[in-house]
């Protein structure tokens, strides 16, 4: 009897939880009822955290984009933040189902993955992100930019690679990369 009661209570909690989840405030970020700028913001917030550095984590951003897989990138743009205007007057509204939202990155430099090298290139980078409504959701259709990852996250990635690396010269190369990333300023 206790087991049956526990199962019933668990089932009711699930039904109530599903009902709360389905409320408009809990809808997906890229629902057509939401601002397309929020989709751009969410996508680049995930990118800033480094989710696109690993091909297996593409699923984290797949719901926001119209491409099926992440290209292999030989470089990462190291940033110190980005800005997406919420004001629709700063967007290009093509029609009700298509908009172009600008995004501006505060770039520190470029990290090349094959050489574990960092080239400081401080400045601002602008991109115009085109979104379309596809299957009732805002999706980014272009451009497919290389990963734009935050400086702190890249330092953590390099630190982890140093801990896992057993080869002395490679470890020294990673240490030099870490020092260069730390020095990077806008």
C-alpha positions, 0 to 999 in steps of 0.5 A: 500500500505504501509503495502504491501511495509513493508511486501515485504521489510521484506520478501526481508530482510529475503531472503538476511539474509538466503543467508548470513547465508548459506555462508560457513563462517556461516555454523554450527560448526560441519559441516564435513568441519570444524575441529573436534577440534572446535566441542569439543571446542564448546561443552566444552565451553557450558558445562563450562557455565553450560548448562548441569546443567539443563536437559531442556537445553540439546538442546543447546549441542544436535547437538554436541553429538550422545546421546539423553538425558543427564544422571542424574549426582550427581556431577559437576566437577568444572574447571578453563578452558580447552584446546583443541589442534587444531593441528591434529598431537596431535589427533588420526586419526582413519580414514577420518570419525573418530578421537579422540581429547584430551582435558585437564581440569584444575580441581579445585574440585568436587561439589556433588549435593545431599549434596551441598558439594565441595571437592577440588581436584586441578589438570589436567584431560585429556579426549580423545573425540571420534568423528565420522561423522554422517549425514554429521556432526562431533558428539561426540560419547564418553565419556559421561563426567559429567558436567565440569563447570567453577568456576565463573558459579558455584558461580552464580548457588549457589548464585541463589540457596541461593536467592531462598532458604527459609529454614535457614539450607539449606541456611547456607549450600549453603553459606558454599558451596559458601565460599568453591567454592570461596577458590578453587584454582588450 
